Amino acid sequence: MQTKLITIEVSLLAPPGKLRAAVAGSDVMRSDALRSHIETTLSDHGDPLRWAITAIDKDNQTAHVEAVVTLIK
């Protein structure tokens, strides 16, 4: 088993057609939808042990996430 520190950038905006994931009157994802989106994106890189949003870019509507993931070889 190998652990790895990764960083990813995810959009804060709800994808088109998924307005139920957005905050009312906005295109920004609700917190539960954002958490699910981050965990799904991280699973592409391994099994996430822990993760945190480390920065928000208001201009680009993105969140920077740092995570520790495990890889089974």
CHARMM-style PDB file with segment names, atoms N, HN, CA, C and O in Angstrom:
ATOM      1  N   MET     1       0.858  -1.172   0.000  1.00  0.00      PROA
ATOM      2  CA  MET     1       0.000   0.000   0.000  1.00  0.00      PROA
ATOM      3  C   MET     1       0.903   1.233   0.000  1.00  0.00      PROA
ATOM      4  O   MET     1       1.916   1.286   0.696  1.00  0.00      PROA
ATOM      5  N   GLN     2       0.512   2.201  -0.785  1.00  0.00      PROA
ATOM      6  HN  GLN     2      -0.312   2.159  -1.350  1.00  0.00      PROA
ATOM      7  CA  GLN     2       1.278   3.444  -0.887  1.00  0.00      PROA
ATOM      8  C   GLN     2       0.345   4.619  -0.599  1.00  0.00      PROA
ATOM      9  O   GLN     2      -0.800   4.633  -1.052  1.00  0.00      PROA
ATOM     10  N   THR     3       0.840   5.611   0.160  1.00  0.00      PROA
ATOM     11  HN  THR     3       1.769   5.600   0.528  1.00  0.00      PROA
ATOM     12  CA  THR     3       0.060   6.821   0.387  1.00  0.00      PROA
ATOM     13  C   THR     3       0.668   7.951  -0.416  1.00  0.00      PROA
ATOM     14  O   THR     3       1.873   7.988  -0.661  1.00  0.00      PROA
ATOM     15  N   LYS     4      -0.187   8.866  -0.816  1.00  0.00      PROA
ATOM     16  HN  LYS     4      -1.166   8.836  -0.617  1.00  0.00      PROA
ATOM     17  CA  LYS     4       0.234   9.967  -1.667  1.00  0.00      PROA
ATOM     18  C   LYS     4      -0.511  11.235  -1.276  1.00  0.00      PROA
ATOM     19  O   LYS     4      -1.704  11.190  -0.974  1.00  0.00      PROA
ATOM     20  N   LEU     5       0.188  12.364  -1.280  1.00  0.00      PROA
ATOM     21  HN  LEU     5       1.157  12.400  -1.525  1.00  0.00      PROA
ATOM     22  CA  LEU     5      -0.442  13.669  -1.070  1.00  0.00      PROA
ATOM     23  C   LEU     5      -0.725  14.249  -2.452  1.00  0.00      PROA
ATOM     24  O   LEU     5       0.180  14.372  -3.276  1.00  0.00      PROA
ATOM     25  N   ILE     6      -1.970  14.601  -2.700  1.00  0.00      PROA
ATOM     26  HN  ILE     6      -2.706  14.501  -2.030  1.00  0.00      PROA
ATOM     27  CA  ILE     6      -2.333  15.175  -3.991  1.00  0.00      PROA
ATOM     28  C   ILE     6      -3.063  16.493  -3.794  1.00  0.00      PROA
ATOM     29  O   ILE     6      -3.599  16.764  -2.720  1.00  0.00      PROA
ATOM     30  N   THR     7      -3.078  17.300  -4.826  1.00  0.00      PROA
ATOM     31  HN  THR     7      -2.642  17.081  -5.699  1.00  0.00      PROA
ATOM     32  CA  THR     7      -3.881  18.524  -4.849  1.00  0.00      PROA
ATOM     33  C   THR     7      -4.712  18.499  -6.114  1.00  0.00      PROA
ATOM     34  O   THR     7      -4.232  18.115  -7.181  1.00  0.00      PROA
ATOM     35  N   ILE     8      -5.957  18.910  -5.988  1.00  0.00      PROA
ATOM     36  HN  ILE     8      -6.347  19.222  -5.122  1.00  0.00      PROA
ATOM     37  CA  ILE     8      -6.849  19.004  -7.139  1.00  0.00      PROA
ATOM     38  C   ILE     8      -7.583  20.329  -7.074  1.00  0.00      PROA
ATOM     39  O   ILE     8      -7.624  20.983  -6.032  1.00  0.00      PROA
ATOM     40  N   GLU     9      -8.155  20.709  -8.187  1.00  0.00      PROA
ATOM     41  HN  GLU     9      -8.122  20.177  -9.033  1.00  0.00      PROA
ATOM     42  CA  GLU     9      -8.977  21.915  -8.257  1.00  0.00      PROA
ATOM     43  C   GLU     9     -10.344  21.488  -8.759  1.00  0.00      PROA
ATOM     44  O   GLU     9     -10.448  20.828  -9.793  1.00  0.00      PROA
ATOM     45  N   VAL    10     -11.397  21.860  -8.036  1.00  0.00      PROA
ATOM     46  HN  VAL    10     -11.313  22.397  -7.197  1.00  0.00      PROA
ATOM     47  CA  VAL    10     -12.759  21.502  -8.428  1.00  0.00      PROA
ATOM     48  C   VAL    10     -13.603  22.761  -8.561  1.00  0.00      PROA
ATOM     49  O   VAL    10     -13.390  23.754  -7.864  1.00  0.00      PROA
ATOM     50  N   SER    11     -14.549  22.694  -9.458  1.00  0.00      PROA
ATOM     51  HN  SER    11     -14.722  21.888 -10.024  1.00  0.00      PROA
ATOM     52  CA  SER    11     -15.458  23.814  -9.668  1.00  0.00      PROA
ATOM     53  C   SER    11     -16.463  23.898  -8.530  1.00  0.00      PROA
ATOM     54  O   SER    11     -16.903  22.879  -7.999  1.00  0.00      PROA
ATOM     55  N   LEU    12     -16.818  25.111  -8.164  1.00  0.00      PROA
ATOM     56  HN  LEU    12     -16.461  25.939  -8.596  1.00  0.00      PROA
ATOM     57  CA  LEU    12     -17.849  25.321  -7.146  1.00  0.00      PROA
ATOM     58  C   LEU    12     -19.233  25.425  -7.778  1.00  0.00      PROA
ATOM     59  O   LEU    12     -20.239  25.474  -7.070  1.00  0.00      PROA
ATOM     60  N   LEU    13     -19.286  25.459  -9.103  1.00  0.00      PROA
ATOM     61  HN  LEU    13     -18.468  25.420  -9.678  1.00  0.00      PROA
ATOM     62  CA  LEU    13     -20.547  25.631  -9.813  1.00  0.00      PROA
ATOM     63  C   LEU    13     -21.206  24.291 -10.098  1.00  0.00      PROA
ATOM     64  O   LEU    13     -20.535  23.318 -10.445  1.00  0.00      PROA
ATOM     65  N   ALA    14     -22.520  24.250  -9.949  1.00  0.00      PROA
ATOM     66  HN  ALA    14     -23.065  25.040  -9.667  1.00  0.00      PROA
ATOM     67  CA  ALA    14     -23.272  23.034 -10.244  1.00  0.00      PROA
ATOM     68  C   ALA    14     -23.274  22.805 -11.751  1.00  0.00      PROA
ATOM     69  O   ALA    14     -23.445  23.747 -12.524  1.00  0.00      PROA
ATOM     70  N   PRO    15     -23.084  21.554 -12.169  1.00  0.00      PROA
ATOM     71  CA  PRO    15     -23.103  21.266 -13.607  1.00  0.00      PROA
ATOM     72  C   PRO    15     -24.463  21.596 -14.208  1.00  0.00      PROA
ATOM     73  O   PRO    15     -25.481  21.500 -13.523  1.00  0.00      PROA
ATOM     74  N   PRO    16     -24.490  21.984 -15.487  1.00  0.00      PROA
ATOM     75  CA  PRO    16     -25.781  22.260 -16.135  1.00  0.00      PROA
ATOM     76  C   PRO    16     -26.685  21.028 -16.050  1.00  0.00      PROA
ATOM     77  O   PRO    16     -26.228  19.895 -16.198  1.00  0.00      PROA
ATOM     78  N   GLY    17     -27.946  21.266 -15.814  1.00  0.00      PROA
ATOM     79  HN  GLY    17     -28.318  22.186 -15.694  1.00  0.00      PROA
ATOM     80  CA  GLY    17     -28.897  20.168 -15.699  1.00  0.00      PROA
ATOM     81  C   GLY    17     -28.994  19.590 -14.296  1.00  0.00      PROA
ATOM     82  O   GLY    17     -29.850  18.744 -14.039  1.00  0.00      PROA
ATOM     83  N   LYS    18     -28.137  20.027 -13.386  1.00  0.00      PROA
ATOM     84  HN  LYS    18     -27.441  20.715 -13.594  1.00  0.00      PROA
ATOM     85  CA  LYS    18     -28.174  19.541 -12.007  1.00  0.00      PROA
ATOM     86  C   LYS    18     -28.430  20.710 -11.066  1.00  0.00      PROA
ATOM     87  O   LYS    18     -27.716  20.894 -10.080  1.00  0.00      PROA
ATOM     88  N   LEU    19     -29.444  21.490 -11.376  1.00  0.00      PROA
ATOM     89  HN  LEU    19     -30.024  21.341 -12.177  1.00  0.00      PROA
ATOM     90  CA  LEU    19     -29.747  22.673 -10.573  1.00  0.00      PROA
ATOM     91  C   LEU    19     -30.169  22.314  -9.154  1.00  0.00      PROA
ATOM     92  O   LEU    19     -30.114  23.160  -8.261  1.00  0.00      PROA
ATOM     93  N   ARG    20     -30.590  21.065  -8.935  1.00  0.00      PROA
ATOM     94  HN  ARG    20     -30.634  20.378  -9.660  1.00  0.00      PROA
ATOM     95  CA  ARG    20     -30.963  20.658  -7.581  1.00  0.00      PROA
ATOM     96  C   ARG    20     -29.757  20.654  -6.652  1.00  0.00      PROA
ATOM     97  O   ARG    20     -29.894  20.725  -5.431  1.00  0.00      PROA
ATOM     98  N   ALA    21     -28.568  20.570  -7.256  1.00  0.00      PROA
ATOM     99  HN  ALA    21     -28.457  20.513  -8.248  1.00  0.00      PROA
ATOM    100  CA  ALA    21     -27.340  20.577  -6.465  1.00  0.00      PROA
ATOM    101  C   ALA    21     -26.906  21.995  -6.112  1.00  0.00      PROA
ATOM    102  O   ALA    21     -25.977  22.184  -5.326  1.00  0.00      PROA
ATOM    103  N   ALA    22     -27.574  22.991  -6.689  1.00  0.00      PROA
ATOM    104  HN  ALA    22     -28.329  22.838  -7.327  1.00  0.00      PROA
ATOM    105  CA  ALA    22     -27.171  24.387  -6.490  1.00  0.00      PROA
ATOM    106  C   ALA    22     -27.933  25.030  -5.336  1.00  0.00      PROA
ATOM    107  O   ALA    22     -29.043  24.623  -4.991  1.00  0.00      PROA
ATOM    108  N   VAL    23     -27.308  26.038  -4.756  1.00  0.00      PROA
ATOM    109  HN  VAL    23     -26.407  26.369  -5.035  1.00  0.00      PROA
ATOM    110  CA  VAL    23     -27.952  26.858  -3.738  1.00  0.00      PROA
ATOM    111  C   VAL    23     -29.069  27.642  -4.430  1.00  0.00      PROA
ATOM    112  O   VAL    23     -28.882  28.111  -5.553  1.00  0.00      PROA
ATOM    113  N   ALA    24     -30.212  27.789  -3.788  1.00  0.00      PROA
ATOM    114  HN  ALA    24     -30.364  27.408  -2.876  1.00  0.00      PROA
ATOM    115  CA  ALA    24     -31.344  28.496  -4.388  1.00  0.00      PROA
ATOM    116  C   ALA    24     -30.936  29.889  -4.859  1.00  0.00      PROA
ATOM    117  O   ALA    24     -30.323  30.652  -4.112  1.00  0.00      PROA
ATOM    118  N   GLY    25     -31.284  30.214  -6.115  1.00  0.00      PROA
ATOM    119  HN  GLY    25     -31.781  29.594  -6.722  1.00  0.00      PROA
ATOM    120  CA  GLY    25     -30.977  31.523  -6.666  1.00  0.00      PROA
ATOM    121  C   GLY    25     -29.526  31.704  -7.070  1.00  0.00      PROA
ATOM    122  O   GLY    25     -29.066  32.834  -7.236  1.00  0.00      PROA
ATOM    123  N   SER    26     -28.790  30.595  -7.233  1.00  0.00      PROA
ATOM    124  HN  SER    26     -29.164  29.678  -7.098  1.00  0.00      PROA
ATOM    125  CA  SER    26     -27.366  30.670  -7.526  1.00  0.00      PROA
ATOM    126  C   SER    26     -26.943  29.452  -8.342  1.00  0.00      PROA
ATOM    127  O   SER    26     -27.677  28.467  -8.421  1.00  0.00      PROA
ATOM    128  N   ASP    27     -25.766  29.520  -8.943  1.00  0.00      PROA
ATOM    129  HN  ASP    27     -25.169  30.320  -8.879  1.00  0.00      PROA
ATOM    130  CA  ASP    27     -25.188  28.369  -9.648  1.00  0.00      PROA
ATOM    131  C   ASP    27     -24.199  27.620  -8.767  1.00  0.00      PROA
ATOM    132  O   ASP    27     -23.670  26.587  -9.176  1.00  0.00      PROA
ATOM    133  N   VAL    28     -23.941  28.127  -7.556  1.00  0.00      PROA
ATOM    134  HN  VAL    28     -24.372  28.967  -7.223  1.00  0.00      PROA
ATOM    135  CA  VAL    28     -22.951  27.527  -6.655  1.00  0.00      PROA
ATOM    136  C   VAL    28     -23.540  26.264  -6.032  1.00  0.00      PROA
ATOM    137  O   VAL    28     -24.700  26.245  -5.620  1.00  0.00      PROA
ATOM    138  N   MET    29     -22.720  25.203  -5.968  1.00  0.00      PROA
ATOM    139  HN  MET    29     -21.778  25.218  -6.303  1.00  0.00      PROA
ATOM    140  CA  MET    29     -23.160  23.929  -5.400  1.00  0.00      PROA
ATOM    141  C   MET    29     -23.433  24.048  -3.912  1.00  0.00      PROA
ATOM    142  O   MET    29     -22.752  24.787  -3.201  1.00  0.00      PROA
ATOM    143  N   ARG    30     -24.437  23.313  -3.448  1.00  0.00      PROA
ATOM    144  HN  ARG    30     -24.990  22.713  -4.026  1.00  0.00      PROA
ATOM    145  CA  ARG    30     -24.687  23.194  -2.021  1.00  0.00      PROA
ATOM    146  C   ARG    30     -23.526  22.426  -1.398  1.00  0.00      PROA
ATOM    147  O   ARG    30     -22.808  21.713  -2.098  1.00  0.00      PROA
ATOM    148  N   SER    31     -23.340  22.565  -0.107  1.00  0.00      PROA
ATOM    149  HN  SER    31     -23.924  23.144   0.462  1.00  0.00      PROA
ATOM    150  CA  SER    31     -22.198  21.930   0.570  1.00  0.00      PROA
ATOM    151  C   SER    31     -22.222  20.414   0.447  1.00  0.00      PROA
ATOM    152  O   SER    31     -21.169  19.807   0.254  1.00  0.00      PROA
ATOM    153  N   ASP    32     -23.391  19.777   0.552  1.00  0.00      PROA
ATOM    154  HN  ASP    32     -24.247  20.269   0.708  1.00  0.00      PROA
ATOM    155  CA  ASP    32     -23.446  18.318   0.442  1.00  0.00      PROA
ATOM    156  C   ASP    32     -23.108  17.853  -0.971  1.00  0.00      PROA
ATOM    157  O   ASP    32     -22.466  16.816  -1.141  1.00  0.00      PROA
ATOM    158  N   ALA    33     -23.530  18.606  -1.983  1.00  0.00      PROA
ATOM    159  HN  ALA    33     -24.051  19.448  -1.844  1.00  0.00      PROA
ATOM    160  CA  ALA    33     -23.207  18.261  -3.365  1.00  0.00      PROA
ATOM    161  C   ALA    33     -21.719  18.472  -3.633  1.00  0.00      PROA
ATOM    162  O   ALA    33     -21.101  17.680  -4.344  1.00  0.00      PROA
ATOM    163  N   LEU    34     -21.146  19.521  -3.074  1.00  0.00      PROA
ATOM    164  HN  LEU    34     -21.649  20.164  -2.496  1.00  0.00      PROA
ATOM    165  CA  LEU    34     -19.722  19.789  -3.243  1.00  0.00      PROA
ATOM    166  C   LEU    34     -18.893  18.685  -2.581  1.00  0.00      PROA
ATOM    167  O   LEU    34     -17.920  18.207  -3.163  1.00  0.00      PROA
ATOM    168  N   ARG    35     -19.270  18.288  -1.385  1.00  0.00      PROA
ATOM    169  HN  ARG    35     -20.060  18.677  -0.912  1.00  0.00      PROA
ATOM    170  CA  ARG    35     -18.561  17.212  -0.677  1.00  0.00      PROA
ATOM    171  C   ARG    35     -18.599  15.922  -1.499  1.00  0.00      PROA
ATOM    172  O   ARG    35     -17.575  15.254  -1.645  1.00  0.00      PROA
ATOM    173  N   SER    36     -19.749  15.574  -2.026  1.00  0.00      PROA
ATOM    174  HN  SER    36     -20.580  16.117  -1.908  1.00  0.00      PROA
ATOM    175  CA  SER    36     -19.883  14.375  -2.844  1.00  0.00      PROA
ATOM    176  C   SER    36     -19.034  14.476  -4.112  1.00  0.00      PROA
ATOM    177  O   SER    36     -18.385  13.510  -4.511  1.00  0.00      PROA
ATOM    178  N   HSD    37     -19.045  15.655  -4.741  1.00  0.00      PROA
ATOM    179  HN  HSD    37     -19.572  16.440  -4.417  1.00  0.00      PROA
ATOM    180  CA  HSD    37     -18.259  15.880  -5.958  1.00  0.00      PROA
ATOM    181  C   HSD    37     -16.762  15.730  -5.672  1.00  0.00      PROA
ATOM    182  O   HSD    37     -16.045  15.111  -6.457  1.00  0.00      PROA
ATOM    183  N   ILE    38     -16.293  16.280  -4.574  1.00  0.00      PROA
ATOM    184  HN  ILE    38     -16.876  16.783  -3.936  1.00  0.00      PROA
ATOM    185  CA  ILE    38     -14.875  16.186  -4.204  1.00  0.00      PROA
ATOM    186  C   ILE    38     -14.498  14.731  -3.941  1.00  0.00      PROA
ATOM    187  O   ILE    38     -13.469  14.264  -4.429  1.00  0.00      PROA
ATOM    188  N   GLU    39     -15.313  14.013  -3.180  1.00  0.00      PROA
ATOM    189  HN  GLU    39     -16.149  14.393  -2.784  1.00  0.00      PROA
ATOM    190  CA  GLU    39     -15.003  12.622  -2.858  1.00  0.00      PROA
ATOM    191  C   GLU    39     -14.991  11.742  -4.106  1.00  0.00      PROA
ATOM    192  O   GLU    39     -14.159  10.842  -4.216  1.00  0.00      PROA
ATOM    193  N   THR    40     -15.894  11.987  -5.036  1.00  0.00      PROA
ATOM    194  HN  THR    40     -16.570  12.718  -4.947  1.00  0.00      PROA
ATOM    195  CA  THR    40     -15.916  11.242  -6.292  1.00  0.00      PROA
ATOM    196  C   THR    40     -14.673  11.537  -7.115  1.00  0.00      PROA
ATOM    197  O   THR    40     -14.068  10.626  -7.679  1.00  0.00      PROA
ATOM    198  N   THR    41     -14.290  12.811  -7.187  1.00  0.00      PROA
ATOM    199  HN  THR    41     -14.782  13.551  -6.728  1.00  0.00      PROA
ATOM    200  CA  THR    41     -13.095  13.194  -7.938  1.00  0.00      PROA
ATOM    201  C   THR    41     -11.845  12.586  -7.310  1.00  0.00      PROA
ATOM    202  O   THR    41     -10.958  12.121  -8.026  1.00  0.00      PROA
ATOM    203  N   LEU    42     -11.764  12.583  -5.992  1.00  0.00      PROA
ATOM    204  HN  LEU    42     -12.485  12.960  -5.410  1.00  0.00      PROA
ATOM    205  CA  LEU    42     -10.607  12.008  -5.304  1.00  0.00      PROA
ATOM    206  C   LEU    42     -10.515  10.505  -5.509  1.00  0.00      PROA
ATOM    207  O   LEU    42      -9.412   9.960  -5.570  1.00  0.00      PROA
ATOM    208  N   SER    43     -11.644   9.826  -5.615  1.00  0.00      PROA
ATOM    209  HN  SER    43     -12.540  10.269  -5.565  1.00  0.00      PROA
ATOM    210  CA  SER    43     -11.614   8.372  -5.776  1.00  0.00      PROA
ATOM    211  C   SER    43     -10.962   7.957  -7.094  1.00  0.00      PROA
ATOM    212  O   SER    43     -10.538   6.811  -7.241  1.00  0.00      PROA
ATOM    213  N   ASP    44     -10.877   8.885  -8.057  1.00  0.00      PROA
ATOM    214  HN  ASP    44     -11.221   9.816  -7.938  1.00  0.00      PROA
ATOM    215  CA  ASP    44     -10.168   8.605  -9.305  1.00  0.00      PROA
ATOM    216  C   ASP    44      -8.657   8.500  -9.071  1.00  0.00      PROA
ATOM    217  O   ASP    44      -7.941   7.939  -9.900  1.00  0.00      PROA
ATOM    218  N   HSD    45      -8.177   9.031  -7.960  1.00  0.00      PROA
ATOM    219  HN  HSD    45      -8.759   9.487  -7.286  1.00  0.00      PROA
ATOM    220  CA  HSD    45      -6.746   9.064  -7.644  1.00  0.00      PROA
ATOM    221  C   HSD    45      -6.347   8.030  -6.597  1.00  0.00      PROA
ATOM    222  O   HSD    45      -5.156   7.828  -6.357  1.00  0.00      PROA
ATOM    223  N   GLY    46      -7.311   7.376  -5.977  1.00  0.00      PROA
ATOM    224  HN  GLY    46      -8.278   7.540  -6.172  1.00  0.00      PROA
ATOM    225  CA  GLY    46      -7.051   6.389  -4.927  1.00  0.00      PROA
ATOM    226  C   GLY    46      -8.145   6.456  -3.884  1.00  0.00      PROA
ATOM    227  O   GLY    46      -9.178   7.095  -4.089  1.00  0.00      PROA
ATOM    228  N   ASP    47      -7.915   5.798  -2.772  1.00  0.00      PROA
ATOM    229  HN  ASP    47      -7.076   5.279  -2.606  1.00  0.00      PROA
ATOM    230  CA  ASP    47      -8.876   5.791  -1.669  1.00  0.00      PROA
ATOM    231  C   ASP    47      -8.534   6.941  -0.718  1.00  0.00      PROA
ATOM    232  O   ASP    47      -7.503   6.894  -0.046  1.00  0.00      PROA
ATOM    233  N   PRO    48      -9.389   7.981  -0.651  1.00  0.00      PROA
ATOM    234  CA  PRO    48      -9.042   9.134   0.188  1.00  0.00      PROA
ATOM    235  C   PRO    48      -9.093   8.800   1.681  1.00  0.00      PROA
ATOM    236  O   PRO    48     -10.082   8.265   2.182  1.00  0.00      PROA
ATOM    237  N   LEU    49      -7.999   9.131   2.379  1.00  0.00      PROA
ATOM    238  HN  LEU    49      -7.195   9.566   1.973  1.00  0.00      PROA
ATOM    239  CA  LEU    49      -7.964   8.972   3.832  1.00  0.00      PROA
ATOM    240  C   LEU    49      -8.493  10.220   4.517  1.00  0.00      PROA
ATOM    241  O   LEU    49      -9.283  10.147   5.458  1.00  0.00      PROA
ATOM    242  N   ARG    50      -8.037  11.372   4.023  1.00  0.00      PROA
ATOM    243  HN  ARG    50      -7.394  11.431   3.259  1.00  0.00      PROA
ATOM    244  CA  ARG    50      -8.527  12.664   4.524  1.00  0.00      PROA
ATOM    245  C   ARG    50      -8.291  13.704   3.464  1.00  0.00      PROA
ATOM    246  O   ARG    50      -7.390  13.578   2.635  1.00  0.00      PROA
ATOM    247  N   TRP    51      -9.119  14.747   3.498  1.00  0.00      PROA
ATOM    248  HN  TRP    51      -9.851  14.849   4.172  1.00  0.00      PROA
ATOM    249  CA  TRP    51      -8.965  15.833   2.546  1.00  0.00      PROA
ATOM    250  C   TRP    51      -9.459  17.125   3.168  1.00  0.00      PROA
ATOM    251  O   TRP    51     -10.218  17.124   4.137  1.00  0.00      PROA
ATOM    252  N   ALA    52      -9.005  18.237   2.581  1.00  0.00      PROA
ATOM    253  HN  ALA    52      -8.389  18.238   1.794  1.00  0.00      PROA
ATOM    254  CA  ALA    52      -9.422  19.556   3.068  1.00  0.00      PROA
ATOM    255  C   ALA    52      -9.409  20.546   1.913  1.00  0.00      PROA
ATOM    256  O   ALA    52      -8.559  20.483   1.024  1.00  0.00      PROA
ATOM    257  N   ILE    53     -10.363  21.452   1.948  1.00  0.00      PROA
ATOM    258  HN  ILE    53     -11.053  21.503   2.670  1.00  0.00      PROA
ATOM    259  CA  ILE    53     -10.347  22.578   1.012  1.00  0.00      PROA
ATOM    260  C   ILE    53      -9.356  23.577   1.593  1.00  0.00      PROA
ATOM    261  O   ILE    53      -9.533  24.059   2.712  1.00  0.00      PROA
ATOM    262  N   THR    54      -8.310  23.886   0.828  1.00  0.00      PROA
ATOM    263  HN  THR    54      -8.165  23.494  -0.080  1.00  0.00      PROA
ATOM    264  CA  THR    54      -7.249  24.749   1.335  1.00  0.00      PROA
ATOM    265  C   THR    54      -7.330  26.172   0.807  1.00  0.00      PROA
ATOM    266  O   THR    54      -6.721  27.079   1.374  1.00  0.00      PROA
ATOM    267  N   ALA    55      -8.079  26.377  -0.277  1.00  0.00      PROA
ATOM    268  HN  ALA    55      -8.574  25.640  -0.737  1.00  0.00      PROA
ATOM    269  CA  ALA    55      -8.222  27.724  -0.838  1.00  0.00      PROA
ATOM    270  C   ALA    55      -9.457  27.775  -1.728  1.00  0.00      PROA
ATOM    271  O   ALA    55      -9.863  26.777  -2.323  1.00  0.00      PROA
ATOM    272  N   ILE    56     -10.035  28.958  -1.802  1.00  0.00      PROA
ATOM    273  HN  ILE    56      -9.704  29.769  -1.319  1.00  0.00      PROA
ATOM    274  CA  ILE    56     -11.168  29.224  -2.694  1.00  0.00      PROA
ATOM    275  C   ILE    56     -10.764  30.356  -3.623  1.00  0.00      PROA
ATOM    276  O   ILE    56     -10.280  31.397  -3.180  1.00  0.00      PROA
ATOM    277  N   ASP    57     -10.968  30.142  -4.912  1.00  0.00      PROA
ATOM    278  HN  ASP    57     -11.361  29.296  -5.272  1.00  0.00      PROA
ATOM    279  CA  ASP    57     -10.720  31.188  -5.911  1.00  0.00      PROA
ATOM    280  C   ASP    57     -12.078  31.748  -6.315  1.00  0.00      PROA
ATOM    281  O   ASP    57     -12.787  31.145  -7.120  1.00  0.00      PROA
ATOM    282  N   LYS    58     -12.439  32.900  -5.757  1.00  0.00      PROA
ATOM    283  HN  LYS    58     -11.863  33.390  -5.103  1.00  0.00      PROA
ATOM    284  CA  LYS    58     -13.748  33.499  -6.022  1.00  0.00      PROA
ATOM    285  C   LYS    58     -13.909  33.910  -7.477  1.00  0.00      PROA
ATOM    286  O   LYS    58     -14.999  33.793  -8.038  1.00  0.00      PROA
ATOM    287  N   ASP    59     -12.832  34.393  -8.093  1.00  0.00      PROA
ATOM    288  HN  ASP    59     -11.947  34.488  -7.637  1.00  0.00      PROA
ATOM    289  CA  ASP    59     -12.917  34.845  -9.484  1.00  0.00      PROA
ATOM    290  C   ASP    59     -13.228  33.695 -10.432  1.00  0.00      PROA
ATOM    291  O   ASP    59     -14.053  33.838 -11.335  1.00  0.00      PROA
ATOM    292  N   ASN    60     -12.567  32.547 -10.232  1.00  0.00      PROA
ATOM    293  HN  ASN    60     -11.897  32.430  -9.499  1.00  0.00      PROA
ATOM    294  CA  ASN    60     -12.769  31.392 -11.113  1.00  0.00      PROA
ATOM    295  C   ASN    60     -13.801  30.404 -10.579  1.00  0.00      PROA
ATOM    296  O   ASN    60     -14.112  29.412 -11.238  1.00  0.00      PROA
ATOM    297  N   GLN    61     -14.337  30.673  -9.378  1.00  0.00      PROA
ATOM    298  HN  GLN    61     -14.084  31.479  -8.842  1.00  0.00      PROA
ATOM    299  CA  GLN    61     -15.326  29.803  -8.749  1.00  0.00      PROA
ATOM    300  C   GLN    61     -14.816  28.370  -8.620  1.00  0.00      PROA
ATOM    301  O   GLN    61     -15.500  27.417  -8.994  1.00  0.00      PROA
ATOM    302  N   THR    62     -13.580  28.231  -8.076  1.00  0.00      PROA
ATOM    303  HN  THR    62     -13.024  29.004  -7.773  1.00  0.00      PROA
ATOM    304  CA  THR    62     -12.992  26.913  -7.870  1.00  0.00      PROA
ATOM    305  C   THR    62     -12.491  26.774  -6.435  1.00  0.00      PROA
ATOM    306  O   THR    62     -12.221  27.758  -5.746  1.00  0.00      PROA
ATOM    307  N   ALA    63     -12.378  25.524  -6.015  1.00  0.00      PROA
ATOM    308  HN  ALA    63     -12.597  24.725  -6.574  1.00  0.00      PROA
ATOM    309  CA  ALA    63     -11.810  25.206  -4.708  1.00  0.00      PROA
ATOM    310  C   ALA    63     -10.558  24.371  -4.920  1.00  0.00      PROA
ATOM    311  O   ALA    63     -10.532  23.483  -5.772  1.00  0.00      PROA
ATOM    312  N   HSD    64      -9.527  24.658  -4.147  1.00  0.00      PROA
ATOM    313  HN  HSD    64      -9.548  25.379  -3.455  1.00  0.00      PROA
ATOM    314  CA  HSD    64      -8.297  23.867  -4.176  1.00  0.00      PROA
ATOM    315  C   HSD    64      -8.372  22.887  -3.008  1.00  0.00      PROA
ATOM    316  O   HSD    64      -8.623  23.275  -1.867  1.00  0.00      PROA
ATOM    317  N   VAL    65      -8.153  21.622  -3.313  1.00  0.00      PROA
ATOM    318  HN  VAL    65      -7.950  21.306  -4.240  1.00  0.00      PROA
ATOM    319  CA  VAL    65      -8.291  20.559  -2.319  1.00  0.00      PROA
ATOM    320  C   VAL    65      -6.970  19.819  -2.192  1.00  0.00      PROA
ATOM    321  O   VAL    65      -6.358  19.455  -3.196  1.00  0.00      PROA
ATOM    322  N   GLU    66      -6.532  19.597  -0.967  1.00  0.00      PROA
ATOM    323  HN  GLU    66      -7.029  19.892  -0.151  1.00  0.00      PROA
ATOM    324  CA  GLU    66      -5.375  18.754  -0.689  1.00  0.00      PROA
ATOM    325  C   GLU    66      -5.898  17.494  -0.027  1.00  0.00      PROA
ATOM    326  O   GLU    66      -6.781  17.553   0.829  1.00  0.00      PROA
ATOM    327  N   ALA    67      -5.348  16.346  -0.429  1.00  0.00      PROA
ATOM    328  HN  ALA    67      -4.632  16.298  -1.125  1.00  0.00      PROA
ATOM    329  CA  ALA    67      -5.820  15.083   0.101  1.00  0.00      PROA
ATOM    330  C   ALA    67      -4.686  14.082   0.233  1.00  0.00      PROA
ATOM    331  O   ALA    67      -3.687  14.139  -0.485  1.00  0.00      PROA
ATOM    332  N   VAL    68      -4.872  13.162   1.175  1.00  0.00      PROA
ATOM    333  HN  VAL    68      -5.684  13.115   1.757  1.00  0.00      PROA
ATOM    334  CA  VAL    68      -3.999  12.000   1.293  1.00  0.00      PROA
ATOM    335  C   VAL    68      -4.829  10.816   0.808  1.00  0.00      PROA
ATOM    336  O   VAL    68      -5.916  10.548   1.320  1.00  0.00      PROA
ATOM    337  N   VAL    69      -4.291  10.112  -0.193  1.00  0.00      PROA
ATOM    338  HN  VAL    69      -3.408  10.330  -0.608  1.00  0.00      PROA
ATOM    339  CA  VAL    69      -4.983   8.953  -0.750  1.00  0.00      PROA
ATOM    340  C   VAL    69      -4.065   7.741  -0.661  1.00  0.00      PROA
ATOM    341  O   VAL    69      -2.841   7.873  -0.632  1.00  0.00      PROA
ATOM    342  N   THR    70      -4.667   6.569  -0.617  1.00  0.00      PROA
ATOM    343  HN  THR    70      -5.661   6.461  -0.640  1.00  0.00      PROA
ATOM    344  CA  THR    70      -3.890   5.332  -0.622  1.00  0.00      PROA
ATOM    345  C   THR    70      -4.081   4.636  -1.956  1.00  0.00      PROA
ATOM    346  O   THR    70      -5.153   4.667  -2.560  1.00  0.00      PROA
ATOM    347  N   LEU    71      -3.003   4.010  -2.388  1.00  0.00      PROA
ATOM    348  HN  LEU    71      -2.132   3.985  -1.898  1.00  0.00      PROA
ATOM    349  CA  LEU    71      -3.016   3.228  -3.612  1.00  0.00      PROA
ATOM    350  C   LEU    71      -2.622   1.804  -3.255  1.00  0.00      PROA
ATOM    351  O   LEU    71      -1.652   1.596  -2.526  1.00  0.00      PROA
ATOM    352  N   ILE    72      -3.353   0.831  -3.752  1.00  0.00      PROA
ATOM    353  HN  ILE    72      -4.141   1.000  -4.344  1.00  0.00      PROA
ATOM    354  CA  ILE    72      -3.020  -0.570  -3.518  1.00  0.00      PROA
ATOM    355  C   ILE    72      -2.333  -1.079  -4.778  1.00  0.00      PROA
ATOM    356  O   ILE    72      -2.897  -1.040  -5.871  1.00  0.00      PROA
ATOM    357  N   LYS    73      -1.109  -1.554  -4.605  1.00  0.00      PROA
ATOM    358  HN  LYS    73      -0.650  -1.585  -3.717  1.00  0.00      PROA
ATOM    359  CA  LYS    73      -0.361  -2.065  -5.762  1.00  0.00      PROA
ATOM    360  C   LYS    73      -0.265  -3.554  -5.724  1.00  0.00      PROA
ATOM    361  OT1 LYS    73       0.329  -4.158  -6.617  1.00  0.00      PROA
TER     362      LYS     73
END
